[in-house]
Amino acid sequence: MVLDVVREMALAALARHGVDAEVSEIVGVPEKSRRRATFKAAKKAGAVLLGFRARASHDIVDMHECRVLAAPIVAVLPRLRAMLAALLRDGEETELHLTETETGLDLALSWKRTLKPSLLAELARWAADAKLARIHAQLDGGGAGLGHFARFDRRLDHVIVGEN
């Protein structure tokens, strides 16, 4: 019923702009079924914002719950927030790709930071604390050309470091 209303709203919006299009039935997403999410994060005035970009904006809408995301993803958000509070510099942003897998949560970070042994150790520590199956950090050295990556796999208890 609600999905029919959404479909009608979409058709009306298209018609207002002179678009005559066929719109299929809207397919609902079951609660707690989304196994992947891409979050934006930033540290501003000492506070961490973790969520999604606002529509047509660079602003991050700070998210604390989501009815669509799988429960393990929502459950790890407070630990990721703590990790980002410790690792991000004020004014710095990063992107997080989180995936629920059969072996646990995989986290991929993409951020403009130079790879240093201390950062690598901190990432591995936080990955273990959050009980992440794997963490992959794509670091581009502050935009200075060749990027580096670091991967930590909890099952194998090892770290891989390399250049792209």
Summary of the structure (lengths in Angstrom):
residues: 164
radius of gyration: 19.2
end to end distance: 49.6
largest distance: 58.1
contacts: 434
relative contact order: 0.12
helix: 27%
strand: 34%
